[in-house]
């Protein structure tokens, strides 16, 4: 599985609208064959930072970066951003989320 985390620092004037700005890109990516998840979160420390956590089957990530909506994103997003997004992209063993061993919820 390809596991990816990307941090987007959004300009102050667009921070509240960011989910709307990325909505079409998010929907298109979630529909791609091989996409396991594509989830946005907002930083608790910096309200202008959004964190994207995504995963693809091993052979699906390349198709993602060659997709029409990905290409459009590379042109559309920069005017809204403070700086180039920061990324961690790794191939890892596994097929999805595991339960955390240190915290157990009964019920």
C-alpha positions in Angstrom: 0.0 0.0 0.0 1.2 3.5 -0.7 0.6 5.7 2.3 0.8 9.5 1.9 0.5 12.5 4.2 0.5 16.0 2.8 0.4 19.3 4.7 -1.1 22.3 2.9 -0.6 25.7 4.5 -3.4 27.9 3.1 -3.4 31.6 2.9 -5.4 33.2 5.7 -8.1 34.6 3.5 -8.9 31.1 2.0 -8.6 28.9 5.2 -12.3 28.7 5.9 -13.1 28.0 2.3 -10.4 25.3 1.8 -12.8 22.3 2.0 -15.0 23.9 -0.7 -12.0 24.7 -2.8 -10.7 21.1 -2.8 -14.2 19.4 -2.9 -14.1 18.4 -6.6 -10.5 17.1 -6.4 -11.4 15.2 -3.2 -14.5 13.6 -4.8 -12.7 12.6 -8.0 -9.8 11.1 -6.1 -12.1 9.1 -3.8 -13.7 7.5 -6.9 -10.4 6.4 -8.4 -9.9 2.6 -8.6 -7.3 1.6 -6.0 -8.0 4.6 -3.7 -8.3 3.3 -0.1 -9.0 6.6 1.6 -8.5 10.3 1.1 -9.2 12.3 4.3 -8.7 15.9 5.2 -8.1 17.2 8.7 -7.4 20.7 10.0 -4.4 21.3 12.3 -5.2 22.2 16.0 -2.1 24.3 16.2 -2.4 26.2 12.9 -5.9 26.9 11.6 -4.5 27.6 8.2 -2.9 24.2 7.9 -4.8 21.2 6.4 -3.4 17.7 6.5 -4.4 15.2 3.9 -4.0 11.5 4.7 -4.4 9.2 1.7 -3.7 5.6 0.7 -3.7 3.7 -2.6 -3.2 0.1 -3.6 0.4 -0.3 -4.8 -0.3 0.0 -8.5 -2.9 2.8 -8.2 -0.8 5.8 -7.1 0.9 6.3 -10.4 -2.5 6.5 -12.2 -3.6 9.1 -9.5 -0.8 11.5 -10.3 -1.5 11.1 -14.1 -5.2 11.8 -13.7 -6.9 14.8 -15.2 -8.1 16.1 -11.8 -4.6 15.8 -10.3 -3.1 17.7 -13.2 -5.8 20.4 -12.7 -5.0 20.5 -9.0 -1.3 21.3 -9.7 -2.4 24.5 -11.5 -5.4 25.4 -9.3 -4.1 25.1 -5.8 -0.9 27.2 -5.7 -2.6 30.6 -5.6 -4.4 29.6 -2.4 -1.2 28.4 -0.6 1.4 30.0 1.5 4.1 27.6 0.3 4.7 24.3 -1.5 2.9 21.5 0.3 5.1 19.1 2.4 4.7 15.4 1.8 5.6 12.0 3.2 4.9 9.2 0.7 5.9 5.6 1.5 5.1 2.1 0.5 4.2 0.2 3.6 3.0 -3.3 4.4 -0.7 -3.7 5.1 -4.0 -3.2 3.5 -5.7 -0.7 5.8 -5.9 0.7 9.3 -5.1 -1.6 12.3 -6.4 -1.2 15.8 -4.1 0.6 18.3 -2.7 -1.9 20.7 -2.1 0.6 23.5 -5.7 1.9 23.8 -8.6 -0.5 24.0 -12.3 0.6 23.9 -14.8 -1.9 25.3 -18.4 -1.8 24.3 
